[in-house]
Amino acid sequence: MRAAAEIRARIDTTKPHSARFWNYFVGGKDNYEVDREIGDHIMEIFPGLVDVARTSRHFLGRSVRYLAGEQGIRQFLDIGTGLPTADNTHEVAQRVAPDARIVYVDNDPLVLTHARALLTSTDEGRTDYLDADLYAPATVLEDASETLDLSQPVALMILNTLGHVDDPVRARALVAELMSGLPSGSYLVISDCTATSPGMVAASDAYNSSGAVPYHVRPVDEIASYFDGLELVEPGIVPVTAWRPDPDEADAPAVDAYGAVGRKP
C-alpha cells in the first residue's frame, strides 16, 4: 500500500467524486459535504437515481451468486470497485464458494485508503487490490495474474464505471481488450446508467456540471455493444431489476440502468 500521506494528498474534497457520490446514495458514510450537496440536488431533480444505485448493487450480488453457484466460476476481476459497502464481490462469491479468488481494481485514492476492508478472505480463497487504471488493460491483466490463473475462466465485472469513458468506441475497445486476455468460458458482467428517461438525462447533466469527472449515460444499444461476440445469459440486456430477480424483487419496477451477463465462447 502507498504511504497514507501520499494517498491523502490525492483526495480532492472540493469537487464531487463518483465513488463517494454513489456511496452516499447507497447509505454509506465515506463521502464529503460536496458529494452530499450534489446528491441532494440530483435527488430533487430525479429521485429515481437512489433506486438505480441500490438496485445496481443488488444486480451485482445476483450475478456473482449465479456465476459462483450455477456456473462454477471461482475467479472474479472487479474493475471500478468503488467504496466498500455490504455484500462486496468477494463476500458474495466466497459465501457460495469459499475457495473463490477476487481481484479488485480502482485508481481512486479514497478507495485505496479503504482497500484493506476488501482484502478480507476465507482461508481457502484470496482477495487482492490493484491501484490501477481501466485505461491500461494490459497492465491490469498482468498484475491480476499474480492472484488469478488467467488460463482458467474469470468473471470480469465492470459495474457503473464505463460511463466515465467519454468515447463509446473507446469503451468498447477497452472491454474487448480485457476480454481478449481471458480464456473461453469466462464471463463479462456490466451494468450502467442509461439515457432511458428525461429524469436520468437531467440528473446526468447536473452531475456533469458540478465539476466532477463526467459520467455519460448511454442508449441501451451502446450498452449491448459491449457484449458483441459473447453469448448472453438469459434474460439478456434488461433493466438491472429484471435480471434474474430474487422472489422478493420480482415486482420491482424498471430503472434507468441496464445490465447483462455474457459468456465468452
C-alpha positions in Angstrom: 0.0 0.0 0.0 1.1 3.5 -0.7 2.1 5.8 2.2 -1.0 7.3 3.9 0.2 10.9 3.4 0.7 10.3 -0.3 -2.8 8.8 -0.7 -4.5 11.6 1.3 -2.7 14.2 -1.0 -4.5 12.7 -4.0 -8.0 13.1 -2.4 -9.8 16.2 -3.7 -12.6 17.2 -1.4 -13.5 20.4 -3.4 -15.3 18.5 -6.2 -17.8 15.7 -6.1 -16.5 12.2 -6.9 -18.5 9.4 -8.4 -17.4 6.7 -5.8 -18.3 9.0 -2.9 -21.5 10.2 -4.6 -22.6 6.6 -5.2 -21.6 5.7 -1.6 -24.0 8.5 -0.3 -26.8 7.1 -2.4 -26.4 3.5 -1.1 -26.4 4.8 2.5 -22.6 4.8 3.1 -20.6 7.2 5.2 -17.5 7.6 3.1 -18.4 10.8 1.4 -17.9 14.6 1.9 -20.2 17.6 2.0 -19.6 18.4 -1.6 -20.8 14.9 -2.6 -23.9 15.1 -0.4 -24.7 18.6 -1.8 -24.8 17.4 -5.4 -26.5 14.2 -4.3 -29.3 16.1 -2.6 -29.6 18.4 -5.6 -29.9 15.5 -8.0 -32.4 13.8 -5.8 -34.6 16.9 -6.2 -34.2 16.6 -10.0 -34.5 12.8 -10.2 -35.3 10.9 -7.0 -35.2 7.6 -9.0 -31.3 7.7 -9.1 -31.3 6.4 -5.5 -33.2 3.4 -6.7 -30.7 3.0 -9.5 -27.8 3.0 -7.1 -29.4 0.4 -4.8 -30.8 -1.9 -7.4 -27.5 -1.9 -9.3 -25.9 -3.2 -6.1 -28.5 -5.9 -5.9 -27.7 -6.9 -9.5 -24.0 -7.3 -8.6 -25.0 -9.7 -5.8 -27.3 -11.8 -8.0 -24.9 -12.0 -10.9 -22.0 -13.1 -8.6 -24.2 -15.7 -6.9 -25.2 -17.0 -10.3 -21.7 -17.3 -11.6 -20.2 -18.8 -8.5 -23.2 -21.0 -7.8 -24.6 -22.2 -11.1 -21.6 -21.8 -13.4 -18.8 -22.7 -11.0 -16.7 -19.6 -11.6 -14.0 -19.3 -8.9 -12.2 -16.2 -10.1 -13.5 -12.6 -10.3 -11.8 -9.4 -11.7 -13.8 -6.4 -10.4 -12.8 -3.2 -12.2 -14.1 0.1 -10.9 -14.6 -1.3 -7.4 -15.9 1.8 -5.7 -16.0 2.2 -1.9 -16.6 -0.9 0.2 -20.2 -1.4 1.4 -22.2 -4.5 2.3 -22.0 -7.6 0.1 -18.9 -6.7 -1.8 -18.0 -9.1 -4.6 -15.6 -11.3 -2.5 -18.2 -11.6 0.3 -20.9 -12.8 -2.1 -18.6 -15.1 -4.1 -16.9 -16.7 -1.0 -20.3 -17.2 0.7 -21.1 -19.5 -2.2 -17.6 -20.8 -2.9 -15.1 -20.3 -0.1 -12.2 -21.0 -2.5 -13.1 -18.1 -4.8 -10.3 -15.6 -5.7 -11.1 -11.9 -6.3 -9.0 -9.1 -7.6 -10.4 -5.5 -7.2 -9.1 -2.7 -9.4 -9.6 1.0 -8.9 -7.5 4.1 -9.1 -9.3 6.3 -6.7 -7.3 7.3 -3.6 -10.2 7.2 -1.2 -11.0 3.6 -2.4 -7.3 2.8 -1.8 -7.5 4.0 1.8 -10.4 1.6 2.4 -8.8 -1.3 0.4 -8.0 -3.3 3.5 -11.7 -3.8 4.0 -11.8 -5.5 0.6 -8.9 -7.8 1.5 -10.6 -10.0 4.0 -10.9 -13.5 2.7 -11.8 -17.0 3.6 -8.8 -19.2 4.4 -9.5 -21.2 1.2 -9.8 -18.2 -1.1 -7.9 -15.0 -1.7 -8.5 -11.3 -2.4 -6.2 -8.6 -3.7 -6.5 -5.0 -4.6 -4.7 -3.2 -7.5 -4.3 0.6 -7.6 -4.6 0.5 -11.4 -6.5 2.1 -14.3 -9.2 0.8 -16.7 -7.3 2.6 -19.5 -4.3 0.3 -19.1 -6.0 -3.1 -19.7 -2.7 -5.0 -20.4 -1.3 -3.8 -17.1 -4.4 -4.8 -15.2 -4.4 -8.3 -16.7 -0.6 -8.7 -16.0 -0.9 -7.6 -12.4 -4.1 -9.6 -11.8 -2.3 -12.7 -13.0 -0.4 -12.7 -9.8 -3.6 -13.7 -8.0 -5.7 -15.2 -10.7 -5.0 -18.0 -13.1 -5.8 -16.5 -16.4 -5.7 -19.8 -18.1 -8.9 -20.6 -16.3 -12.3 -18.9 -16.6 -12.6 -15.5 -15.0 -15.7 -13.3 -14.4 -14.9 -9.7 -15.4 -17.1 -7.3 -13.5 -17.4 -3.6 -14.7 -20.3 -2.1 -12.9 -21.3 1.6 -13.2 -17.9 2.5 -14.5 -17.8 2.6 -18.3 -19.9 5.8 -18.3 -16.6 7.6 -17.3 -15.2 6.8 -20.7 -16.3 9.7 -22.9 -16.0 7.9 -26.2 -18.2 4.8 -26.5 -15.9 3.4 -29.2 -13.0 3.5 -26.8 -15.2 2.0 -24.0 -15.9 -1.0 -26.3 -12.2 -1.3 -27.2 -11.2 -1.4 -23.5 -13.8 -4.1 -22.7 -12.7 -6.1 -25.8 -9.0 -5.9 -24.8 -9.7 -7.1 -21.3 -11.9 -10.0 -22.5 -9.3 -10.9 -25.1 -6.9 -11.7 -22.3 -9.3 -14.1 -20.6 -10.0 -17.7 -21.8 -13.0 -19.4 -23.2 -15.7 -19.9 -20.5 -15.0 -16.5 -18.9 -17.9 -14.1 -18.3 -18.5 -10.4 -18.7 -20.8 -8.6 -16.2 -21.7 -5.0 -17.0 -24.3 -2.6 -15.7 -24.5 1.1 -16.4 -26.9 4.0 -16.1 -28.9 4.6 -19.3 -30.4 7.5 -21.2 -33.8 6.0 -20.9 -35.8 8.8 -19.3 -35.7 12.6 -19.3 -35.1 12.5 -15.5 -31.9 10.4 -15.8 -30.6 12.6 -18.6 -31.2 15.7 -16.4 -29.5 14.1 -13.5 -26.5 13.3 -15.6 -26.3 16.8 -16.9 -26.5 18.2 -13.4 -23.8 15.9 -12.1 -21.5 16.7 -15.1 -22.0 20.4 -14.4 -20.8 20.0 -10.8 -17.1 19.9 -11.6 -16.9 16.1 -11.1 -15.3 13.8 -13.7 -18.2 13.5 -16.2 -20.3 10.4 -16.4 -22.1 9.7 -19.6 -25.4 7.9 -19.6 -25.9 6.0 -22.9 -28.6 4.4 -25.0 -29.3 0.7 -24.3 -27.9 -0.4 -27.7 -24.5 1.1 -26.7 -24.5 -1.0 -23.5 -25.5 -4.0 -25.6 -22.5 -3.5 -27.9 -20.1 -4.3 -25.0 -21.2 -7.9 -25.4 -20.5 -8.3 -29.1 -19.1 -11.7 -29.7 -20.3 -13.1 -26.4 -23.2 -15.5 -25.6 -25.7 -13.5 -23.5 -27.2 -15.3 -20.4 -30.9 -15.1 -20.2 -32.8 -12.7 -19.9 -30.2 -10.7 -21.9 -29.8 -7.0 -21.6 -32.5 -5.7 -19.4 -33.1 -3.2 -16.5 -31.0 -4.4 -13.6 -34.2 -5.0 -11.6 -35.3 -7.6 -14.3 -32.1 -9.6 -14.4 -32.9 -12.9 -12.6 -34.6 -11.1 -9.7 -35.0 -12.8 -6.3 -38.6 -13.7 -5.4 -38.9 -10.6 -3.2 -37.7 -8.4 -6.1 -39.9 -9.9 -8.8 -42.3 -6.9 -8.9 -39.6 -4.2 -8.7 -40.2 -1.5 -11.3 -37.7 -1.0 -14.2 -35.0 1.6 -13.5 -32.7 3.6 -15.8 -29.8 1.2 -15.5 -29.3 -1.9 -17.7 -27.2 -4.9 -17.1 -26.3 -8.2 -18.6 -24.0 -11.2 -18.3 -22.3 -12.7 -21.3 -20.1 -15.8 -21.7 -17.0 -16.0 -23.9 -17.4 -18.9 -26.3 
